[in-house]
Amino acid sequence: MSTARFYPIGTPGVPWGDAERTAWRERQVRQRRHDQDVVPRVEALAEDFEIVRYGELAYGDDGYPLLALKSRDWRPELPVALVTGGVHGYETSGVLGALGFAEDHAARYAGRVNLLVVPCVSPWAYERICRWNYHAVDPNRNFGARREAAESSALIALVEPLAGRFLLHIDLHETTDTDATEFQPALAARDGKEPDRDGVPDGFYLVGDSETTRLDFQQAVIEAVRRVTHIAPPDAQGRIIGFPVIADGVIEFPVRQSGLCASLTGASFTTTTEVYPDSPRTTPDECVAAQTTAVCAALDFALAHAH
């Protein structure tokens, strides 16, 4: 089937130019406010964390601070754990899960690990509930050799001084029905290709890095989350999003080659979470709880197995 039947911008088989990207951007409508939803919750944590303004986005007439929370009792002899959310701005539970972890769970790790929490990597997209940034670029494909997203470049610059010190990086994501109805067709139209036909996995799963496999780590996170929400089953071919399921709710691929955020730190323990809030078997609140549970389980395992 041609992309014309799936997306109203562009010519089937022809990658977008500036005019098409502008037309796409004009379709994006602000539906919520980063300065009302995220910034006040970050600022309310000022007693427990140092608030780091690691950059600012200037898109059209709008400006967005890029904010991170850094342990106030930072100790140079301790390892570092990075929690990221909102790399894809529309993935709400990632943003709320990172904030919820900082508010409700971070204190019990004080003195054991230095925490760096970046709850909303892509605030312009958060407001418009979309996957891409202002320029129709996916930040979660720009943490490798390609550097086209300001959101990604700013986060890379934030963590670079800490290279070699990361014990853990957990990147919080979700998949919604709009992946199939909007984002896959838009991607195909933008790149002049046919849209993928991947279904949306019904439940929580993890994406590990096949270059730095720690299956025991991934399984420990899955077992903790299983008590909160259901785990995504494989499809009829034993796959999730086209990749073989290597353990219940776990897939792997080389995330560095794909430029994914989870490749950012070279940490000993890395994973990307995915939940499905549109499932009839869960709720948005349950998905946020799954994210915070995953962060705590990942930290607990990493600290117990640190060398």
HELIX and SHEET records of a PDB file:
HELIX    1   1 THR A    3  ARG A    5  5                                   3    
HELIX    2   2 ASP A   18  GLU A   26  1                                   9    
HELIX    3   3 HIS A   34  ASP A   37  1                                   4    
HELIX    4   4 VAL A   39  GLU A   43  1                                   5    
HELIX    5   5 THR A   92  ASP A  104  1                                  13    
HELIX    6   6 ALA A  106  TYR A  109  5                                   4    
HELIX    7   7 PRO A  123  ARG A  128  1                                   6    
HELIX    8   8 PRO A  139  ARG A  141  5                                   3    
HELIX    9   9 ALA A  150  VAL A  159  1                                  10    
HELIX   10  10 GLU A  160  LEU A  162  5                                   3    
HELIX   11  11 THR A  178  THR A  178  1                                   1    
HELIX   12  12 ASP A  179  PHE A  183  3                                   5    
HELIX   13  13 GLN A  184  ASP A  191  1                                   8    
HELIX   14  14 SER A  210  THR A  212  5                                   3    
HELIX   15  15 LEU A  215  VAL A  225  1                                  11    
HELIX   16  16 CYS A  261  SER A  263  5                                   3    
HELIX   17  17 PRO A  284  ALA A  304  1                                  21    
SHEET    1   A 8 PHE A  49  TYR A  59  0                                        
SHEET    2   A 8 ASP A  62  SER A  71 -1                                        
SHEET    3   A 8 ASN A 114  VAL A 118 -1                                        
SHEET    4   A 8 VAL A  80  GLY A  85  1                                        
SHEET    5   A 8 PHE A 166  GLU A 174  1                                        
SHEET    6   A 8 PHE A 269  VAL A 275  1                                        
SHEET    7   A 8 TYR A 205  ASP A 209 -1                                        
SHEET    8   A 8 VAL A 250  PHE A 253  1                                        
SHEET    1   B 2 ARG A 239  ILE A 240  0                                        
SHEET    2   B 2 PHE A 243  PRO A 244 -1                                        
END                                                                             
